[in-house]
């Protein structure tokens, strides 16, 4: 760089950074999510940000959103070699785009060290090589849970997922939401009953999954481009638009399964769906929190059974705020044995961005401090330090102002950071072992004995 040239220090497109008030909100939400996950026995793990490319491409992703990595062993003057090499095979690396495929590799690597069913949660950062735009990022934090078993996995694990989603979003208090549940076997079985070829079903499911984005007429057009007859396309549209209460939809599905040809897979899907719904109810999830939506397909190839998407009512344009499903063969790609799993994911960075913009969430105060001990006199600093430590030991977050400045300026500094209380101790207060406690929200100021200060602050914080 030539002398005098300015450095472009702006953040790379699609890579977010947070102000303290935003980061504190993220940590607050992470703590709620973590507590709910752990209440159901999920245990934390972390997988590398970088995986072998062949791992990431093992199932259902051929590179559309992969950010390709550079070997960190190469020095800077040789990185261009890696860029140009088009490296492939076992040494090619890339940043992980989700946490489900890396989980499968993690289980394969640690198979003999884990206990099954293995229930884990992750809150790692993932990377997507997509066009950065409002609410879409190339780097974002995902909060995932998955349960993986060897050979068989109870459908009650599928039923737990809506209960967990409900607890999280009720605790966050973002308004009414709806968990939409379906089963891929129901869709696959219905397509088979229409005589649609096996090799067309996957693409049909992918098209159905775009219904909300592109609309009914475009879905029909896309189905017909795939070689699906107009009559079949119309029946598919009519099928995925079946609505009503959960029990009404189940009854309609059972009726179809009894009256259509080749419905073995459809019947199996309906039975699984009914088992999951029964479990959801037994877990105490309110009826207004979930429904059966036959248009929910989840486009990723590895989903094979139950699928979920969660919508914030009144803000449907935000898209799904939590999604996931069951898979049967993903882990088996690495191990060659049946290892079914089920999981859900919350794209937390995206969710926070959307909810802040919609005014559904607000950022937190800049600092976690609840009290500022102001600096009235430099010679009283030993007293200020002792009082600050006394408050901290009582579980109160405290900033001690080491810089002496006019009292009004110190109040302004505390207020700007969202600190509610200021402790004021001058020479007279120190001699009498007292302090003045000022509430910056109400303007009220009371005299408190130092020995009672922590108790008084706690009482007023409630």
URNORZI-V992703 format. One line per field, one symbol per residue. ss: DSSP state (H for helix, E for strand, L for the rest). phi: phi as a letter, one per 20 degrees, with the letter a starting at -180 (. if undefined). Layout:
BEGIN
ss->???
phi->???
END
This chain:
BEGIN
ss->LLLLLLLLLLLLLLELLLLHHHHHHHHHHHHHHHHHHHHLLLEELLLLLEEEHHHHLLLLLLLLLLEELLLLLLLHHHHHHHHHHLLLHHHLEEELLLLHHHHHHHHHHLHHHLLLLEEEEELLEEELLLLLELLELLEEEEEEEEEELLLLLLLHHHHHHHHHHHHHHHHHLLLLEEEEEEEHHHHHHHHHHLLLLHHHHHHHHHHHLLHHHHLHHHHHHHHHHLLLLHHHHHHHHHHHLLLLLHHHHHHHHHHHHHHLLLLHHHHHHHHHHHHHHHHHHHLLLLHHHEEELLLLLLLLLLEEEEEEEEEELLLHHHLEEEEEEEELLLLHHHHLLLLLEEEEEEEHHHHHHHHHHLLLLLLLLLLLLLEEELLLLHHHHHHHHHHHHHHHHLLLLEEELLLLLLHHHHHHHHHHLLLLEEEELLHHHHHLLEEEEEELLLLLEEEEEHHHHHHHHHHHHL
phi->.ffnfeeedffggndfcdfgfffffgfffgffffffgffenfdecbdffdcfgfffefbmbdofceefedfffffgfdffffgeflgcnfefcbffebdffgfgfgfffdgeddddfedcccceecccedffbgmccecbedddcbdccemccgffffffffffgfffffffmdofcceedbcffffgfffffenffgfdfgfffffgfegfednffffffffffenefgffffffgfffegcpfgfffffffffffeddfldgfffffffffffffffgffenffffebbecfefclfffffccgccbddefncfffnfeabrrdcddfffgedmcfcfbbacbdffffffgffffemedcfefgcffdcdefdebffeggfffffffffffendecdeeeefbggfffffffffeneedcedcdfffffelcbdddeffdnfccecfgfdffffffffff
END
